[in-house]
């Protein structure tokens, strides 16, 4: 239920809007997102007291046409919707905002259903701003893990590291997974995307740092991209890293048997 009772002022204005005494609401009520509770309290009053609807009625029967007839479009526009939902099409979400204890919204399940629909071709593209917003990295990682579960269900962590440190193979994977254009805004490389999606461990972190370091050393134009002081440091440490390589690989082969669909994968909620 809304967190506050309907505001007497907004209720009076709404009645005036309904009978045509005023064209719209005062800007003081719906000009800022901080007034979500005011909007929800008015919607609850209309649906529950005027229409005598249940939460399921709101979910199943609300339409853009009805909102227009009830002069509530501006009220709905002032509300916060998740990026994956559109205020003009996904009006059922109002029922969850109003009555979360009655109408559940499993966001992870919904996001994955959209992703699966795009992968299968049922949807031609992702909704606008699907990979936008403050939690965009979570959505990219969520879809990435789903792609791995579908395309590489039996890969060990070692095999996944090998796949995503290969530029050609990683690019091919992300292209087929329809994530190539999205991950680049939030991650420096496919390998970083993978690393951020696997369980924390000192061995994983060491392998990540070692791989980044090795890539820098292998770069063709290393002297052009790294300062002389850093280059000197890299060369000095190179011998140390190489001496650690055999011990590291032995430990890596022995301990990294975690499968990608293991429940210990990071949860980004």
Buried (B, 14 or more C-beta within 10 A) or exposed (E): EBEEEBBEEBBEBBEBBEEEEEEEBEEEBBEEEEBBEBBBBBBBBBBBEEBEBBBEBBBEBBEEEEBEEBBBBBBBEBBEBBBBBEBEEBBBBBBBBBBEEBBEBEBBEBBBBBBBEBBEEEBEEBBEEBBBEEBBBBBBBBBBBBBBBEEBEEBBBBBBBEBBBBEEEBEEBBEEBBBBEBBBEBBEBBBBBBBBBBEEEEBBEBBBEBBBBBEBBEEEEEEEEBEEEEBEEBEEEEEEBEEEEEEBEEEBEEEBEBBBBEEEBEEBE
